[in-house]
């Protein structure tokens, strides 16, 4: 394998391909969800990893929880969108992976496997749900772990399919920290993808910040979180929340969950050396590059959010560069 000094890892947050997005797929095809300019960026990256916030299946019934308001299931054609975008790996550790039951989760893994997309964070049993994934390019070997702190009833069992669940509200569990340390011992760049914290928050809660510190202390090269549906600030080695990448969600006029970021991390074989973010606008079931006032709003919010962690942000062309 040829090597070079650094590679680019693209990272995106919650990617919901069900409900209205699935209807868009059926009407206009798998290439209709993202603008060509967004795809140009994702396919230009050496690796692309995101949080797939739905199951991909034609089977199953809604999970039997009377208090659960939303159920997301995408058709198999949704995987064609991921392939078109150049996605290399996804995490399934989130609160929608089992929305249509265990068979639908297993279908999701199977569809991704056939497409050559690595998946972590969910599986046929606890061992496989917690297992790390590996992707590599140009001499950089990236180990991935997916984990979610909600809901507990989606957790994989010893012999039952589910997600890699970890209660992060009190302390980061030993099994997760040990998994991080084991990956680092193999000299892998280690990426942890936690689905943590509540929706629609301006900044990460205390337990999320504590978990991030524990994960980096155990050896995580980069922690890239999601769940809030809006982006948070970053600090050295941590993207607290990447926000949304595509969806059909209602828009909060203050938090503006329709304005997001696509993250680009520069990696060497020893870990990340820099981070830039590309401002995005999420129209209904379609994502494009942010323009004019949209770009300004994202720039100002990201700058303030990063400043809270001592991280400086500067504008370089169409990108927001974070100085760790």
MARTI-417822 format. One line per 2 residues: their letters; for each residue z, x, y of N, C-alpha, C. Coordinates in nm, 3 decimals, padded with zeros to 5 digits, m for minus. Each point is the difference from the previous one (the first is absolute). Last residue first. Layout:
BEGIN
A	Z:X:Y:Z:X:Y:Z:X:Y | ...
***
This chain:
BEGIN
XX	01.731:m00.683:02.370:00.128:00.003:m00.068:00.083:00.117:00.049 | m00.410:m00.304:00.212:00.045:00.140:m00.010:00.140:00.000:m00.057
XX	m00.446:m00.355:m00.006:00.146:00.016:00.005:00.035:00.146:m00.021 | m00.452:m00.291:00.184:00.048:00.114:m00.078:00.149:00.017:00.021
XX	m00.413:m00.382:00.037:00.133:00.028:00.053:00.061:00.106:m00.089 | m00.545:m00.143:00.111:00.114:00.016:m00.092:00.127:00.033:00.077
XX	m00.477:m00.035:00.148:00.040:m00.133:m00.047:00.122:00.006:m00.090 | m00.058:00.399:00.321:m00.114:m00.087:m00.029:00.047:m00.139:m00.037
XX	00.383:00.255:00.032:m00.113:00.090:m00.019:m00.119:m00.084:m00.044 | 00.539:m00.050:00.218:m00.129:m00.062:m00.032:m00.105:00.109:m00.011
XX	00.553:00.028:m00.105:m00.103:00.023:00.101:m00.130:m00.064:m00.047 | 00.579:00.009:m00.098:m00.133:m00.049:m00.034:m00.096:00.031:00.113
XX	00.522:00.167:m00.219:m00.091:m00.015:00.112:m00.137:m00.046:m00.049 | 00.528:m00.049:m00.197:m00.137:00.038:m00.030:m00.089:m00.029:00.120
XX	00.485:m00.103:m00.088:m00.025:00.133:00.054:m00.140:00.051:m00.026 | 00.183:m00.441:m00.099:00.031:00.098:m00.105:m00.031:00.143:00.046
XX	m00.081:m00.376:00.281:00.134:m00.030:m00.049:00.044:00.098:m00.109 | m00.443:00.004:00.177:00.095:00.068:00.087:00.143:m00.023:m00.045
XX	m00.362:m00.231:m00.208:00.016:00.138:m00.047:00.103:00.076:00.083 | m00.112:m00.441:00.125:00.064:m00.004:m00.132:00.023:00.140:m00.053
XX	m00.238:m00.054:00.408:00.142:m00.034:00.016:00.073:00.005:m00.134 | m00.466:00.068:m00.008:00.065:00.109:00.075:00.149:m00.026:00.015
XX	m00.267:m00.335:m00.189:00.019:00.110:m00.094:00.071:00.117:00.069 | m00.120:m00.372:00.267:00.105:m00.035:m00.095:00.029:00.114:m00.096
XX	m00.352:00.052:00.311:00.129:m00.006:00.069:00.113:m00.031:m00.098 | m00.447:00.006:m00.166:00.042:00.132:00.048:00.139:m00.004:00.060
XX	m00.199:m00.408:m00.120:00.042:00.076:m00.118:00.050:00.138:00.042 | m00.183:m00.268:00.337:00.125:m00.061:m00.049:00.053:00.080:m00.118
XX	m00.421:00.123:00.170:00.108:00.035:00.093:00.133:m00.054:m00.048 | m00.391:m00.115:m00.238:00.032:00.141:m00.019:00.119:00.039:00.087
XX	m00.172:m00.429:00.062:00.064:00.010:m00.132:00.045:00.143:m00.025 | m00.253:m00.094:00.386:00.140:m00.039:00.015:00.074:00.005:m00.133
XX	m00.443:00.220:m00.063:00.048:m00.025:00.136:00.149:m00.035:00.004 | m00.178:m00.021:m00.489:m00.078:00.028:00.119:00.084:m00.024:00.126
XX	00.035:00.101:m00.587:00.050:m00.061:00.122:m00.084:00.044:00.120 | m00.196:m00.033:m00.509:00.068:00.091:00.091:00.043:m00.075:00.125
XX	m00.032:m00.290:m00.442:m00.093:00.085:00.075:00.081:00.098:00.084 | 00.033:m00.416:m00.423:00.064:00.108:00.075:m00.106:00.091:00.062
XX	00.086:m00.536:m00.223:m00.095:00.107:00.031:00.068:00.103:00.089 | 00.183:m00.438:m00.134:m00.067:00.048:m00.122:m00.104:00.107:00.028
XX	00.168:m00.184:00.428:00.026:m00.080:m00.119:m00.086:00.049:m00.115 | 00.102:00.375:00.339:m00.044:m00.137:00.022:00.031:m00.079:m00.128
XX	00.194:00.471:00.183:m00.013:m00.086:m00.117:m00.038:m00.140:00.046 | m00.036:00.535:00.197:00.019:m00.140:00.035:m00.027:m00.084:m00.123
XX	00.158:00.551:00.098:m00.079:m00.103:m00.064:00.028:m00.137:00.061 | 00.064:00.586:00.085:00.034:m00.138:00.033:m00.101:m00.101:m00.057
XX	00.149:00.494:m00.192:m00.115:m00.065:00.061:00.036:m00.146:00.029 | 00.285:00.495:m00.066:m00.010:m00.142:m00.031:m00.117:m00.061:00.077
XX	00.214:00.514:m00.204:m00.068:m00.074:00.105:m00.010:m00.146:m00.044 | 00.277:00.497:m00.141:m00.026:m00.143:m00.018:m00.070:m00.055:00.122
XX	00.151:00.502:m00.296:m00.030:m00.075:00.121:m00.033:m00.144:m00.032 | 00.131:00.329:m00.328:00.010:00.086:00.118:m00.030:m00.073:00.129
XX	00.172:m00.085:m00.563:m00.070:m00.043:00.122:00.023:00.096:00.116 | 00.029:00.205:m00.502:00.046:m00.123:00.064:m00.075:m00.032:00.126
XX	m00.080:00.368:m00.324:00.146:00.001:00.018:00.053:m00.125:00.070 | m00.468:00.096:m00.085:00.065:m00.005:m00.132:00.151:00.006:00.010
XX	m00.245:m00.218:00.409:m00.029:00.123:m00.072:00.073:m00.009:m00.134 | m00.168:m00.393:00.389:00.081:00.054:m00.111:m00.051:00.137:m00.040
XX	m00.013:m00.410:00.414:m00.057:00.128:m00.043:00.094:00.062:m00.102 | m00.080:m00.534:00.141:00.095:00.110:m00.014:m00.074:00.123:m00.049
XX	m00.075:m00.514:00.237:m00.073:00.113:m00.057:00.092:00.121:00.001 | 00.021:m00.587:00.051:00.059:00.132:00.015:m00.085:00.105:m00.073
XX	m00.058:m00.502:00.253:m00.040:00.069:m00.121:00.043:00.145:00.018 | 00.178:m00.479:00.254:m00.037:00.141:m00.005:m00.045:00.039:m00.140
XX	00.046:m00.490:00.336:00.060:00.091:m00.098:m00.053:00.142:00.010 | 00.037:m00.558:00.184:m00.039:00.132:00.049:00.071:00.104:m00.085
XX	00.077:m00.465:m00.053:m00.146:00.010:m00.011:m00.053:00.131:00.057 | 00.462:m00.149:00.015:m00.033:00.049:m00.134:m00.151:00.001:m00.026
XX	00.329:m00.067:00.415:m00.143:00.026:m00.016:m00.032:00.065:m00.135 | 00.420:m00.154:00.253:m00.008:00.116:m00.088:m00.144:00.039:m00.032
XX	00.081:m00.377:00.282:00.077:00.113:00.055:m00.018:00.125:m00.086 | m00.204:m00.427:m00.113:m00.053:00.044:00.131:00.076:00.117:00.060
XX	m00.107:m00.128:m00.524:00.115:m00.007:00.090:m00.044:00.054:00.136 | m00.315:m00.228:m00.399:00.028:00.114:00.089:00.122:m00.028:00.086
XX	m00.185:m00.156:m00.524:00.023:m00.045:00.137:00.046:00.118:00.085 | m00.293:00.116:m00.439:00.131:m00.045:00.046:m00.003:m00.056:00.143
XX	m00.310:00.199:m00.367:m00.035:m00.125:00.068:00.124:m00.059:00.070 | m00.173:00.541:m00.137:00.075:m00.119:m00.043:m00.056:m00.124:00.068
XX	00.005:00.598:m00.041:m00.085:m00.119:00.008:00.081:m00.118:m00.052 | 00.222:00.403:00.116:m00.136:00.053:00.000:m00.104:m00.111:00.002
XX	00.559:00.080:00.171:m00.098:m00.067:m00.085:m00.139:00.062:00.016 | 00.480:00.277:00.074:m00.056:m00.127:00.045:m00.102:m00.055:m00.098
XX	00.284:00.408:m00.029:m00.139:00.015:00.040:m00.063:m00.129:00.049 | 00.517:00.238:m00.014:m00.076:m00.118:m00.041:m00.141:00.012:00.054
XX	00.296:00.380:m00.002:00.094:m00.104:m00.042:m00.070:m00.129:m00.043 | m00.132:00.516:m00.032:m00.060:m00.114:00.071:00.083:m00.120:m00.044
XX	00.110:00.556:m00.034:00.028:m00.142:m00.024:m00.083:m00.089:00.092 | 00.022:00.501:m00.002:00.002:m00.038:m00.140:00.020:m00.147:m00.028
XX	00.124:00.150:00.474:m00.049:00.099:m00.094:00.016:m00.048:m00.144 | m00.028:m00.399:00.316:00.066:00.128:00.023:m00.049:00.096:m00.106
XX	m00.155:m00.513:00.242:00.001:00.101:m00.104:00.087:00.117:00.043 | m00.036:m00.575:00.117:m00.020:00.138:00.038:00.002:00.094:m00.119
XX	m00.162:m00.507:m00.076:00.117:00.060:00.062:m00.034:00.144:00.039 | m00.302:m00.488:m00.105:00.026:00.142:m00.016:00.125:00.042:00.075
XX	m00.083:m00.486:m00.239:m00.031:00.067:00.127:00.036:00.148:m00.018 | 00.070:m00.293:m00.358:m00.124:m00.057:00.053:m00.033:00.048:00.141
XX	00.366:00.123:m00.334:00.032:m00.069:00.125:m00.118:m00.078:00.058 | m00.017:00.285:m00.405:00.071:m00.126:m00.022:00.016:m00.079:00.129
XX	m00.081:00.559:m00.172:m00.068:m00.123:00.040:00.091:m00.117:m00.032 | m00.030:00.607:00.018:00.053:m00.132:m00.032:m00.084:m00.115:00.050
XX	00.007:00.549:m00.143:m00.086:m00.091:00.077:00.035:m00.143:m00.039 | 00.164:00.555:m00.036:00.041:m00.136:m00.032:m00.080:m00.093:00.089
XX	m00.041:00.546:m00.183:m00.032:m00.105:00.096:00.048:m00.133:m00.055 | 00.114:00.401:m00.218:m00.080:00.062:00.105:m00.029:m00.099:00.111
XX	00.431:00.008:m00.346:m00.122:m00.072:00.036:m00.072:00.072:00.113 | 00.437:00.120:m00.213:m00.122:00.078:m00.015:m00.128:m00.073:00.032
XX	00.486:m00.119:00.045:m00.024:00.025:m00.142:m00.129:00.076:m00.025 | 00.123:m00.138:00.439:00.097:00.099:m00.047:m00.018:00.035:m00.147
XX	m00.256:m00.343:00.194:m00.048:00.130:00.046:00.096:00.110:m00.043 | 00.133:m00.433:m00.105:m00.124:00.032:m00.072:m00.056:00.134:00.045
XX	00.385:m00.178:00.219:00.031:00.037:m00.138:m00.125:00.044:m00.076 | m00.053:m00.168:00.437:00.068:00.130:00.004:00.033:00.048:m00.141
XX	m00.176:m00.430:00.046:m00.102:00.099:00.034:00.059:00.140:00.001 | 00.292:m00.363:m00.056:m00.078:00.024:m00.121:m00.108:00.105:00.025
XX	00.255:m00.145:00.367:00.083:00.078:m00.092:m00.076:00.034:m00.127 | m00.205:m00.281:00.315:00.009:00.136:00.052:00.083:00.089:m00.092
XX	m00.022:m00.454:m00.106:m00.132:00.062:m00.019:00.002:00.143:00.050 | 00.380:m00.268:00.073:m00.010:00.039:m00.141:m00.135:00.064:m00.032
XX	00.086:m00.164:00.444:00.082:00.116:m00.034:m00.020:00.042:m00.145 | m00.411:m00.260:00.222:00.145:m00.021:m00.005:00.073:00.124:m00.052
XX	m00.479:00.008:00.274:00.059:m00.003:m00.133:00.150:m00.022:00.004 | m00.322:m00.213:00.378:00.040:00.134:m00.041:00.067:m00.007:m00.136
XX	m00.185:m00.389:00.210:m00.056:00.101:00.091:00.028:00.142:m00.046 | m00.069:m00.455:m00.315:00.104:00.073:00.072:m00.065:00.109:00.085
XX	m00.167:m00.350:m00.362:m00.006:m00.022:00.144:00.119:00.061:00.075 | 00.087:m00.050:m00.522:m00.123:m00.019:00.076:00.027:m00.004:00.150
XX	00.336:00.280:m00.331:m00.047:m00.137:00.025:m00.132:m00.001:00.077 | 00.153:00.414:m00.347:00.040:m00.065:00.124:m00.063:m00.138:00.019
XX	m00.258:00.348:m00.316:00.142:m00.011:00.032:00.022:m00.075:00.131 | m00.333:00.245:m00.387:m00.013:m00.130:00.065:00.143:m00.044:00.032
XX	m00.209:00.519:m00.093:00.099:m00.106:m00.015:m00.039:m00.128:00.076 | m00.208:00.480:m00.196:m00.052:m00.119:00.067:00.099:m00.115:m00.018
XX	m00.051:00.582:m00.030:00.077:m00.117:m00.041:m00.044:m00.118:00.087 | m00.200:00.516:m00.150:m00.010:m00.115:00.090:00.078:m00.117:m00.059
XX	m00.062:00.573:m00.057:00.062:m00.123:m00.051:00.001:m00.108:00.106 | m00.255:00.480:m00.187:00.028:m00.068:00.126:00.046:m00.141:m00.038
XX	00.074:00.380:m00.363:m00.089:m00.104:00.050:00.040:m00.037:00.142 | 00.199:00.313:m00.347:m00.078:00.054:00.111:m00.107:m00.098:00.047
XX	00.358:m00.067:m00.328:m00.134:00.027:m00.055:m00.095:00.053:00.108 | 00.439:m00.135:00.109:00.016:00.113:m00.091:m00.132:00.037:m00.067
XX	00.029:m00.383:00.276:m00.001:00.123:00.080:00.014:00.123:m00.089 | 00.035:m00.420:m00.205:m00.136:00.023:00.047:m00.009:00.130:00.081
XX	00.425:m00.140:m00.144:m00.081:00.044:m00.113:m00.144:00.027:00.041 | 00.304:m00.185:00.314:00.029:00.142:m00.027:m00.084:00.054:m00.114
XX	m00.030:m00.461:00.096:m00.055:00.080:00.110:00.018:00.149:m00.027 | 00.201:m00.296:m00.298:m00.146:m00.003:m00.016:m00.068:00.082:00.109
XX	00.467:m00.063:00.021:m00.035:00.093:m00.108:m00.151:00.006:m00.021 | 00.169:m00.314:00.305:00.014:00.135:00.054:m00.037:00.104:m00.105
XX	00.007:m00.444:m00.141:m00.108:00.021:00.095:00.005:00.141:00.059 | 00.341:m00.142:m00.294:m00.126:00.010:m00.074:m00.117:00.028:00.094
XX	00.443:m00.076:00.176:m00.023:00.134:m00.056:m00.135:00.010:m00.069 | 00.074:m00.355:00.407:00.044:00.023:m00.139:m00.040:00.137:m00.052
XX	00.134:m00.145:00.508:m00.123:00.020:m00.075:00.036:00.039:m00.143 | 00.321:m00.316:00.297:m00.029:00.142:m00.023:m00.129:00.010:m00.080
XX	00.133:m00.412:00.222:00.127:00.072:m00.003:m00.021:00.150:m00.017 | m00.369:m00.305:00.023:00.088:m00.045:00.108:00.133:00.075:00.003
XX	m00.405:00.009:m00.306:00.019:00.109:00.096:00.102:m00.033:00.108 | m00.174:m00.139:m00.520:00.084:m00.053:00.107:00.034:00.115:00.094
XX	m00.437:m00.052:m00.327:00.117:00.082:00.032:00.076:m00.065:00.114 | m00.444:m00.076:m00.389:00.096:m00.055:00.097:00.116:00.096:00.020
XX	m00.522:m00.039:m00.201:00.106:00.101:00.010:00.094:m00.042:00.113 | m00.279:m00.380:m00.275:m00.015:00.106:00.100:00.114:00.101:m00.012
XX	m00.211:m00.305:m00.419:00.057:m00.024:00.132:m00.020:00.121:00.090 | m00.014:m00.196:m00.569:m00.073:00.050:00.117:00.070:m00.035:00.131
XX	00.265:00.083:m00.474:m00.072:m00.106:00.072:m00.069:00.057:00.124 | 00.321:00.216:m00.316:m00.116:m00.040:m00.079:m00.083:m00.107:00.071
XX	00.378:00.210:00.206:m00.025:00.099:m00.105:m00.126:m00.032:m00.080 | m00.015:m00.212:00.475:00.110:00.018:m00.095:m00.035:00.105:m00.103
XX	m00.152:m00.112:00.546:m00.040:00.019:m00.139:00.124:00.019:m00.087 | 00.011:m00.279:00.469:00.021:00.131:m00.061:m00.050:00.002:m00.145
XX	00.023:m00.367:00.337:m00.130:00.053:m00.040:00.014:00.133:m00.075 | 00.372:m00.241:00.193:m00.047:m00.070:m00.120:m00.142:00.041:m00.040
XX	00.227:00.173:00.395:00.059:00.052:m00.123:m00.058:m00.069:m00.124 | m00.299:00.051:00.449:00.120:m00.072:m00.044:00.050:00.054:m00.133
XX	m00.055:00.322:00.336:00.004:m00.146:m00.014:m00.129:m00.047:m00.066 | 00.080:00.459:00.107:00.141:m00.043:00.002:00.013:m00.152:m00.005
XX	m00.385:00.381:m00.199:00.028:m00.108:00.094:00.148:m00.038:m00.007 | m00.393:00.428:m00.129:00.128:m00.066:m00.024:00.019:m00.111:00.103
XX	m00.355:00.431:m00.213:00.011:m00.126:00.071:00.130:m00.068:m00.037 | m00.240:00.529:m00.003:00.101:m00.092:m00.053:00.001:m00.125:00.086
XX	m00.335:00.476:m00.104:00.034:m00.124:00.069:00.107:m00.078:m00.074 | m00.253:00.529:00.073:00.076:m00.087:m00.088:00.049:m00.121:00.078
XX	m00.412:00.383:00.061:00.088:m00.096:00.064:00.066:m00.089:m00.105 | m00.279:00.497:00.084:00.043:m00.093:m00.104:00.109:m00.088:00.058
XX	m00.421:00.345:00.181:00.124:m00.069:00.036:00.029:m00.105:m00.107 | m00.401:00.272:m00.007:00.117:00.084:m00.019:00.132:m00.061:00.039
XX	m00.426:m00.238:00.032:m00.012:00.128:00.070:00.127:00.084:m00.006 | 00.103:m00.465:m00.172:m00.128:00.037:00.057:00.012:00.136:00.066
XX	00.284:m00.420:m00.323:m00.016:00.135:00.053:m00.140:00.019:00.053 | 00.427:m00.361:m00.208:m00.138:00.012:00.047:m00.013:00.140:00.060
XX	00.374:m00.307:m00.321:m00.050:00.128:00.047:m00.144:m00.016:00.045 | 00.499:m00.306:m00.103:m00.144:00.016:m00.013:m00.041:00.135:00.055
XX	00.491:m00.204:m00.225:m00.077:00.057:00.110:m00.149:m00.003:m00.033 | 00.389:m00.352:m00.193:m00.072:00.125:m00.024:m00.079:00.044:00.124
XX	00.270:m00.412:m00.081:00.060:00.108:00.078:m00.080:00.130:m00.010 | m00.131:m00.387:m00.247:00.006:m00.041:00.140:00.051:00.113:00.089
XX	m00.006:00.053:m00.470:m00.133:00.014:00.058:m00.003:m00.046:00.145 | 00.407:m00.035:m00.235:m00.042:00.139:m00.002:m00.135:00.018:00.067
XX	00.176:m00.439:m00.061:00.067:00.076:00.105:m00.048:00.144:00.006 | m00.354:m00.334:m00.191:00.144:00.007:m00.024:00.059:00.091:00.107
XX	m00.456:m00.118:00.021:00.032:m00.085:m00.114:00.148:00.003:m00.037 | m00.140:00.114:00.512:m00.058:00.027:m00.131:00.055:m00.089:m00.108
XX	00.012:00.217:00.561:00.010:m00.119:m00.085:m00.066:00.032:m00.132 | 00.026:00.331:00.348:00.097:m00.096:00.051:00.013:m00.129:m00.077
XX	m00.464:00.304:00.051:00.139:00.034:m00.028:00.088:m00.116:00.047 | m00.563:00.146:m00.117:00.101:m00.092:00.052:00.138:00.044:m00.045
XX	m00.559:00.182:00.066:00.135:00.022:m00.051:00.096:m00.102:00.059 | m00.541:m00.043:m00.086:00.101:00.005:00.107:00.138:00.013:m00.065
XX	m00.451:m00.069:m00.210:00.037:00.138:00.024:00.101:00.019:00.112 | m00.189:m00.412:m00.208:m00.068:00.048:00.121:00.033:00.145:00.031
XX	00.204:m00.228:m00.363:m00.144:00.001:m00.027:m00.079:00.054:00.118 | 00.469:m00.055:00.047:m00.031:00.107:m00.095:m00.151:00.008:m00.024
XX	00.163:m00.359:00.257:00.004:00.126:00.074:m00.036:00.118:m00.090 | 00.036:m00.424:m00.198:m00.114:00.002:00.092:m00.005:00.131:00.077
XX	00.374:m00.073:m00.279:m00.122:00.021:m00.078:m00.123:00.007:00.089 | 00.424:m00.099:00.190:m00.005:00.138:m00.046:m00.132:00.027:m00.073
XX	00.077:m00.441:00.122:m00.020:00.084:00.118:m00.013:00.146:m00.039 | 00.115:m00.315:m00.330:m00.143:m00.008:00.035:m00.029:00.092:00.118
XX	00.446:m00.053:m00.118:m00.069:00.087:m00.096:m00.151:m00.002:00.023 | 00.258:m00.291:00.261:00.030:00.138:00.035:m00.073:00.097:m00.094
XX	m00.026:m00.456:m00.094:m00.083:00.033:00.116:00.027:00.143:00.047 | 00.265:m00.174:m00.347:m00.137:00.023:m00.047:m00.091:00.038:00.116
XX	00.448:m00.116:00.098:m00.012:00.131:m00.062:m00.141:00.028:m00.051 | 00.083:m00.350:00.417:00.055:00.029:m00.131:m00.038:00.135:m00.057
XX	m00.112:m00.182:00.441:m00.058:m00.089:m00.100:00.037:00.043:m00.142 | 00.174:00.235:00.378:m00.010:m00.136:00.055:m00.058:m00.100:m00.099
XX	00.127:00.499:m00.006:00.019:m00.097:m00.108:m00.010:m00.145:00.049 | m00.061:00.370:00.301:m00.068:00.046:m00.120:00.010:m00.100:m00.115
XX	00.198:m00.002:00.463:m00.108:m00.092:m00.036:m00.071:00.038:m00.130 | 00.362:00.241:00.252:00.049:m00.134:m00.031:m00.110:m00.101:m00.029
XX	m00.021:00.548:m00.106:00.023:m00.085:00.116:00.037:m00.141:m00.046 | m00.223:00.465:m00.202:00.142:m00.031:00.013:00.024:m00.076:00.129
XX	m00.414:00.199:m00.167:00.018:m00.143:m00.029:00.146:m00.041:00.013 | m00.357:00.415:00.196:00.130:m00.037:m00.054:00.004:m00.151:m00.016
XX	m00.444:00.348:m00.016:00.076:m00.105:00.065:00.140:m00.004:m00.058 | m00.481:00.347:00.045:00.124:m00.042:m00.065:00.065:m00.111:00.082
XX	m00.438:00.179:00.106:00.029:00.079:m00.119:00.121:m00.050:m00.077 | m00.398:m00.208:00.363:00.141:00.007:m00.038:00.016:00.077:m00.130
XX	m00.404:m00.124:00.293:00.035:00.134:m00.048:00.145:00.015:m00.038 | m00.273:m00.395:00.153:00.078:00.072:00.102:00.035:00.142:m00.042
XX	m00.223:m00.290:m00.301:m00.089:00.020:00.115:00.069:00.078:00.112 | 00.254:m00.136:m00.377:m00.093:00.106:m00.037:m00.091:00.033:00.118
XX	00.289:m00.363:00.054:00.075:00.126:m00.005:m00.091:00.117:m00.034 | m00.187:m00.429:m00.015:00.030:00.038:00.138:00.075:00.132:00.003
XX	m00.081:m00.193:m00.414:m00.124:00.057:00.053:00.019:00.041:00.146 | 00.341:m00.232:m00.222:00.001:00.141:m00.037:m00.127:00.068:00.051
XX	00.050:m00.466:00.044:00.077:00.073:00.101:00.004:00.149:m00.031 | m00.191:m00.333:m00.293:m00.092:00.059:00.097:00.073:00.078:00.108
XX	00.234:m00.264:m00.335:m00.040:00.134:m00.042:m00.095:00.070:00.098 | 00.321:m00.365:00.216:m00.094:m00.001:m00.112:m00.037:00.142:m00.040
XX	00.487:m00.138:00.216:m00.136:00.035:00.037:m00.091:m00.010:m00.121 | 00.505:m00.205:00.187:m00.079:00.043:m00.116:m00.145:00.021:00.045
XX	00.536:m00.125:00.196:m00.126:00.067:00.028:m00.067:00.047:m00.129 | 00.400:m00.350:00.241:m00.047:00.053:m00.128:m00.141:00.056:00.020
XX	00.477:m00.195:00.296:m00.137:00.051:m00.004:m00.032:00.063:m00.135 | 00.438:m00.203:00.124:m00.100:m00.078:00.073:m00.145:00.042:m00.022
XX	00.499:m00.020:m00.278:m00.107:00.094:00.034:m00.114:m00.075:00.068 | 00.405:m00.197:m00.192:00.018:00.050:00.136:m00.110:00.097:00.043
XX	00.038:m00.202:m00.444:m00.019:m00.108:00.098:00.014:00.047:00.144 | m00.168:00.250:m00.455:00.108:00.017:00.097:m00.020:m00.104:00.110
XX	m00.273:00.167:m00.440:00.087:m00.117:00.015:00.122:00.025:00.089 | m00.524:00.203:00.011:00.133:00.038:m00.046:00.098:m00.113:00.028
XX	m00.523:m00.115:m00.063:00.094:00.053:00.100:00.138:00.026:m00.059 | m00.405:00.038:m00.335:00.054:m00.109:00.080:00.098:00.059:00.100
XX	m00.449:00.209:m00.321:00.137:m00.012:00.045:00.030:m00.124:00.081 | m00.484:00.302:m00.050:00.097:m00.068:m00.086:00.132:m00.021:00.073
XX	m00.393:00.253:00.140:m00.043:m00.141:m00.004:00.095:m00.082:m00.086 | 00.063:00.484:00.312:m00.006:m00.068:m00.129:m00.062:m00.139:00.017
XX	00.266:00.412:00.269:m00.144:m00.018:m00.015:m00.023:m00.058:m00.139 | 00.436:00.012:00.384:m00.050:00.030:m00.134:m00.151:m00.023:00.001
XX	00.285:00.169:00.435:m00.045:m00.120:m00.071:m00.025:00.042:m00.144 | 00.057:00.311:00.392:00.103:m00.104:00.005:m00.053:m00.132:m00.056
XX	m00.075:00.559:m00.001:m00.075:m00.120:m00.036:00.097:m00.115:m00.013 | m00.003:00.491:00.271:00.085:m00.096:m00.069:m00.081:m00.127:m00.026
XX	m00.214:00.519:00.041:00.051:m00.116:00.074:00.093:m00.084:m00.086 | m00.325:00.502:00.063:00.106:m00.070:m00.074:00.049:m00.116:00.085
XX	m00.408:00.416:m00.047:00.039:m00.121:00.071:00.095:m00.079:m00.089 | m00.255:00.531:00.082:00.074:m00.094:m00.085:00.039:m00.120:00.085
XX	m00.283:00.314:00.193:m00.008:00.056:m00.135:00.071:m00.088:m00.102 | m00.244:m00.188:00.457:00.123:00.065:m00.044:m00.017:00.052:m00.143
XX	m00.336:m00.260:00.207:m00.006:00.140:00.042:00.126:00.076:m00.040 | m00.047:m00.469:m00.068:m00.080:00.073:m00.098:m00.016:00.148:00.037
XX	00.239:m00.293:00.291:00.069:00.005:m00.130:m00.080:00.080:m00.103 | m00.185:m00.069:00.437:00.120:00.083:00.005:00.063:00.013:m00.138
XX	m00.370:m00.282:00.050:m00.042:00.138:00.021:00.119:00.094:00.001 | 00.071:m00.469:m00.017:m00.038:00.060:m00.129:m00.043:00.145:00.017
XX	00.094:m00.244:00.386:00.123:00.022:m00.077:m00.034:00.067:m00.132 | m00.360:m00.127:00.265:00.071:00.112:00.063:00.131:00.031:m00.072
XX	m00.273:m00.378:m00.128:m00.055:00.129:m00.045:00.075:00.120:00.058 | 00.279:m00.451:m00.055:m00.116:00.043:00.076:m00.054:00.132:m00.056
XX	00.259:m00.372:m00.302:00.025:00.113:00.089:m00.128:00.039:00.072 | 00.019:m00.362:m00.317:00.137:m00.002:00.049:00.030:00.110:00.102
XX	m00.412:m00.110:m00.278:00.013:m00.077:00.124:00.136:00.014:00.067 | m00.199:00.163:m00.436:m00.018:00.092:00.113:00.022:m00.068:00.135
XX	00.017:m00.227:m00.439:00.109:00.098:00.013:m00.014:00.097:00.116 | m00.209:m00.515:00.011:m00.007:00.120:m00.083:00.104:00.104:00.033
XX	m00.089:m00.470:00.171:m00.080:00.105:00.063:m00.001:00.133:m00.076 | 00.225:m00.426:m00.143:m00.111:m00.043:00.087:m00.093:00.114:00.038
XX	00.396:00.075:m00.263:m00.090:m00.088:m00.075:m00.122:m00.039:00.083 | 00.344:00.258:00.202:m00.068:00.077:m00.103:m00.104:m00.086:m00.073
XX	00.284:m00.212:00.302:m00.098:00.080:00.071:m00.082:00.085:m00.098 | 00.361:m00.237:m00.171:m00.107:m00.094:00.036:m00.112:00.073:00.076
XX	00.387:00.240:m00.104:m00.077:m00.025:m00.122:m00.115:m00.096:00.027 | 00.304:00.079:00.343:m00.082:00.119:m00.019:m00.086:m00.016:m00.126
XX	00.319:m00.334:00.101:m00.116:m00.006:00.088:m00.092:00.119:m00.014 | 00.319:00.005:m00.385:00.000:m00.116:00.091:m00.125:m00.002:00.087
XX	00.122:00.483:m00.190:00.001:m00.135:m00.056:m00.020:m00.106:00.107 | 00.056:00.499:00.031:m00.137:m00.041:m00.030:m00.007:m00.139:m00.063
XX	00.316:00.379:00.302:00.011:m00.129:m00.068:m00.140:m00.059:m00.016 | 00.286:00.469:00.120:m00.140:m00.041:m00.016:m00.001:m00.125:m00.086
XX	00.363:00.341:00.297:m00.018:m00.121:m00.080:m00.145:m00.048:00.004 | 00.030:00.486:00.169:00.113:m00.082:m00.042:m00.043:m00.122:m00.080
XX	m00.236:00.511:00.041:00.003:m00.132:00.062:00.113:m00.081:m00.060 | m00.223:00.544:00.042:00.106:m00.088:m00.047:m00.007:m00.133:00.076
XX	m00.289:00.503:m00.123:00.006:m00.126:00.075:00.104:m00.090:m00.064 | m00.085:00.555:00.000:00.048:m00.116:m00.074:00.003:m00.119:00.094
XX	m00.254:00.516:m00.016:00.046:m00.117:00.076:00.035:m00.113:m00.094 | 00.009:00.574:m00.048:m00.075:m00.122:m00.027:00.060:m00.113:00.083
XX	m00.020:00.590:00.002:00.069:m00.128:00.016:m00.093:m00.114:m00.037 | m00.112:00.477:m00.069:00.132:00.010:00.061:00.074:m00.133:00.003
XX	m00.345:00.073:m00.393:m00.011:00.031:00.141:00.139:m00.011:00.060 | m00.287:00.036:m00.520:00.115:m00.030:00.085:m00.033:00.031:00.144
XX	m00.251:m00.127:m00.520:00.000:00.074:00.125:00.120:m00.041:00.083 | m00.034:m00.005:m00.546:00.000:m00.084:00.119:00.000:00.088:00.125
***
